[in-house]
Amino acid sequence: APSSVARLSMDPGVPTLCAFANDSETALRMQFKKAGFEKQQILQTTLGDGTVNRESMAWCSRWANATVNEYVLKQGSGAHVAVASDQNVVRDVVWWWRTLS
């Protein structure tokens, strides 16, 4: 698995926009008492969008042609979904797309 993750996280070599919320407490490490996903204990949290941690979302900042925009949406755990409909994010995506032409 590590080699496939490394391959998928390589710089794609094309202009890329990375836009994400980074203002919510996000589980980083959990412990599950039994098989399945119920009854987990959160052992460690970090900043992220409530679903994905910042370190994972910001991986694209290592790419040569990446534009990285982090947003504070104050949506709590809903930031993961809210980022797609936030007016400032949509405006920035449209602006970025137009700069490619």
N, C-alpha and C positions, 0 to 999 in steps of 0.2 A: 504493500500500500504506500509506503513513503515515496517510492520512486514515481508512482503515478501522480501523487500530490505534487511533487516537485515539477513534473512535466506540465501539469495543468496550471501551475502558478507562474510559469515562465512569461517573460515580457512578450506580448503578442506582436510587437513591432508595428502597431498602427495607433493612431490617435485614440485615446480612451478617456472617457469621463467616468470618474468614480465619485458618486454623490451619496452621502450617507449621514444619518443622524448619529450623534455621539453625545448623548446627554442623559442616558438612562442606566440605572443599575442593571447589570446583565450577569447572569450566572456564568461562571468560568469553569467551576469544578463542582460536580455533584456526586453523591453516593446513593446508590439504589439498594434498598433492603432486600428485594427479591427480583426475580426476572420480570421484565416488563418495564413500563415507564411510570407507573404510579408509585406514590410514597417515596419520592426522592428527598434527600436532604441536601441543601445547597451549602457547600463547604467554603466556597470562595466566590466573590463577585468582583467585577471590574466595570469600567465604562464601556458602553456600546449602545445599541438601539433597543435593548430589551430582549433581543433574540440572538443577535450575532455580536461578538465582542469587537472592540475597536481595532485590535491588532489584526484580526482577520480581514476586516473591511478595508483597512488601510494598506494592505499588502500591495495594492496597485501603485502606491506612491513610490515603489522601487522601480517602476517601469519608466523608460526614457520619455515616452510620448504621453504620459498620463497627466491629466488635470484632476486634482483632488479637491473636492469641496466637502467640508464637514459642516453640519447644520445643528443648531440647538433648537429643537422643536417643542420641548417641554410637554411631550406626549406620554412620558413614562414608558411602560412596556409596549405601548402602541406605536412607538416611533418607527418600528420596523416597517409597518404598513403605511403610516402617515406620511413618510418621506415621499412616497409616489404621488401624493395629491397636494402637497404643500405648494402654495403659490410661488414662493421664492425659489424652491427647487425646480419647479416646472419652468419658470422664467430663465433660470440659469442653464437648464438643459437646452431650451430653445436657443438661447444666445450661443452656447457652445456649438451646437449643431450648425448654426449659421456661419460660424467662423471657419468651418471646414470647407465651405464652398469657395 
